[in-house]
Amino acid sequence: MEGFIELSSSDFMKIVFLFAEKKQYVPALSVIHGTYPGRVYVNHVHAPSVAVVWAIGRWMYAEGSLSNETEKEHFNQFIHDVVIPDCWDRDVDWFEIYTADAACWDDLFLSGFDNTMKVEKHYESIYTLNVEKFRDMNTSRLSSSEDITVDFTEFEILPKHYHDLPYVDSSFKEITSPGVALRIDNQILSICRNNGFVYGNEYCVDVDTFDAGLRKQGYATLAASQLIEYMLSDNMFPLWETTYQNIPSHKLALKLGFEAQESYPVYAFHLR
């Protein structure tokens, strides 16, 4: 059988060596180890050298080396025959692929596709927490005279509109992960949550202050610090991911005691 082949979940560990030892691939590793729903495609079933890990509801992670034109063509075919139809089925017109910084991906994505889509490359960074810096953070600055309620709650890792997809195992539909919601009365100010990407004793965080008028008031800092402290009590350490262009996110990460560890390219595909 030619082209990229989907692995069954029992075979996911065949490609773990491609994604090991890199913080940016904790989401991919969570799929491989079965803690987050996803799909895996490889160039060869028995001895894969290129693999794509597709985290359901998120994005794809590609690793390996496309060593010849045939493999590039097979990857191109995978995008057109599998990924794009899935996007249309879910009524979305874009997707992203995270990779290592290798020339083969530039050659394929930036010059190897037809005019059915626009491809843009940007860089992202992942941060790890310096616990000592976090502990030294002046928590008094996080207090407020407002009557803020800090709710520790659970968030579904997979949005309900993904539950009916034929390739989503039912065991993932009710899985939740911990998070914090700040509110005044019934108004949500900011949330911070473990987004479900967990591998070993590390997890990825998402922080959102949805109302632009509530930003730059310390709510995201408070929400994040509360969740981080809670998870540290269970010996779980956060990872913070953001694009180069998201200056407020970088500033918040540094404020909380995070330190940049790795940078890597992300290819955003916009369907025409």
N, C-alpha and C positions, 0 to 999 in steps of 0.2 A: 504494500500500500504506500503510495507516494504522498508527500505532504506532511503537515503537522498532525499528530495523532493525540487524541485526548486519553489521558491515563485514568484508570479507576483509582479511587481513594486509597486502596490497598497498595498501590504502586507509587504513591507520592514520594516516599522516602528515596526513591531512585535518583531524585534530582536535588536532594538536600545539599550535596557537596557544592553545587553551583552557587548557593545562596548563603552558606555558612560564613560566620565571622564578620559580617557587615551589618552595622546597626540599621542601615537604610532598608534592609531586607527583613526586619522583624515582622512586618505584615505578611510577606511571602512565607516566612517560616511558620507563622501562625496557621496559614492555610495548609502547608505541608504536614504539620503535626496535628491537624484536625481540630484546632480550637476556634477557627473562623471558617465560614463557608467559602468554597472557591473551586476553581477548575484548574487543571494543569494540562498543558499541551507540550509535546516534545517532538524533536526531529526524528528520533529513533527510539523505539520502545525498549530495546534490550540494553543499549549503551548510549543514552541521550547525551549530547554535547551542547544542545541549545534547548532551553525550556522557557515557557511562559506560565507564570502563576497569575491567575485571574481572581482577585478577591471580589466576591459578589457585592455589588452595591458600591464598589470603590474603583480600583484601577488595576492595571496589569504591571507585572514585573518580569522583565526579560533578561536572561543571562546566557552567557556562552559566546561563541564566536561563529559568525556566519562565514564559513571558510571558502565558499564558492558561489557561483552564480545560481546554481540549482537550489541551494539552501535559501538564498535571498528570494528567489521566485516562490519557493514553498511558503516562506513567511508572508510574502505579499499575498499569496493565495489565501492563507489563513485569515488575514485581515479582511479581505473582501468576501470570503465565503462564510466566515463564522462571526467575526466581531461586528462588522457593519450590519448584517441582518439582525443580530441581537440588539444593536442600538435602535434600529427602526422598530423592532418589536416592543421595546421599552419606551418608545417615543422620546428618545434623546438623540441629539445630533453631534455629540462629541465624546471622546474618550482619551485617556492618557496612558502612556507606557513609560515606566521608570526603568532605567538601565544603568549599567556601568558606563564610564566615560571612554568609549571605544569607537574607533573610526568606522567600524563596520556598521554601527547603528546610524551614524550621520549619512554614510553612503546610501543606506537603504531608505531611511525615512525622509531625508531632506532632498533627495534627488531621484529616488526610485519609485515614486508613486505617481499615478496619473492625476488628472484634474478633477477627480471625484471628491477630493478633500484637500484642505489646506493644513499643512503641518508646521507647527511652531515649536522651537526648542527653548527651554528656559532651565535654570538651575535651582535646586532646592538644597537646603542644609538640614542636618539632623543634629540635635543637641542632646547631651546627657547632663544629668544633674550633678553639680558639685554640692554634696549634702552639707558640707561645712559652710559654704556660702549661703545656702538656703537657711540654715539654722541661724546664721548671723544677720539675716534680713531683719530690718527694724519693723517688727510686727505692729508696733504702736501706730505706724503710719497707715496700717490697714483698717484701723478702727474707724467708726463713723458715728456721728450723733444721730443719724437716721435709724429708724427702727427696722433694721435689716434682719431678716430671718435666713438662716443657713440650713437648707434642707439636704440631708444625705439621702439619695434616692437611687433607683436602678433605671438604666436606660436599655432599651432593646438594641442589640448590636446590628440587627438587620431590620430595616424599615419594612412595614407591613406590605407595601406595594411590591416587594420582592418575594413574598411568601409563596405566590402561586406559580413562580417560574418552575418549569419542569426539572431543572437541574439543581434545585435547592432541596437539600435533605431536610426532612421534617424536624429532625433533632435540633436544628439551629433556630427554629422559628420562635422559640420561647426563651432563648438564652439572653441574659441581661448582663450588664457590667455596671460597676459603681460609678456614681457621679455626684456632683454638688450643684444645687440650684440656689441662687440668691434671689430673694424677693422682698418687696415691701407690699404687705397685704397680698393681693392677687397678681401683682405685676412682677414678672420675671425680669430681673436686672441682668444677670449673666449666668451662664452655666459652664461647668468644666466636667468632662467625663473621660473615663477610660473608654476608648472607642471600640474595644473588643480585640484589637491586635495585641496579643500577649504571647511572649515566648520566654521561657525560663522565668527569671524574676524581673523582666522588663515589660513595660506596656507603653502604648502611645496615647497621648492626651489630645483632646479637642477642646478648645475654649471658644465660646461665642458670646458676644454682647450684641443681640440682634438689633436693638434700637440704636441707631447712630447717635441720637441725642444723649444716650447714657454712657457713651464711650469716654475714655480719658478721665474717669472719675474714680478709678481704683477698684471697680467691681470685678473685672477679670482677674486682677491680681489676688483679690481676696478669695474668689472662687477657686482659682488654681492652687493657691497655697493651702486651702482647706483640704482639697482632694489629695494633694501630694503628701501632706502630713498624715492623713488617714491611711494612704497606701503604704507609706514608709513604716507604719506600725506593723504591717504584715510583710516587711522586708521586700516590698515591690518598688522598683525604681522607674521613674517616668522618662520617656523620650519625647522630645519636642521637635516637630517638623514644620518647616515653613519655606516659602519661596524667597529668593533673593530680594524680590521687589516689595515684600511685605515688611516694611520697616517697623511699624508698630508691634508686630509679632516678634521680631528680633529683639526689640527693646524690652518687651515684656519677659521674654526668655532670659535675657541677661539680668534683669531686675530680680527674677526669682532664683538666680544662682545657677542657671544652665550655662554650659560651655559648648561651643560648636565643635563637632567631631568629624563629620564627613559632608562632602558636597557631591552632587551627582546630577546628571541631566534628566530632564523629563520632557517627553515629546507629547504635545497636545495636538490631537487630530480633530479638525472641525469639518464635518461632513457638509457637502454643498447641496 
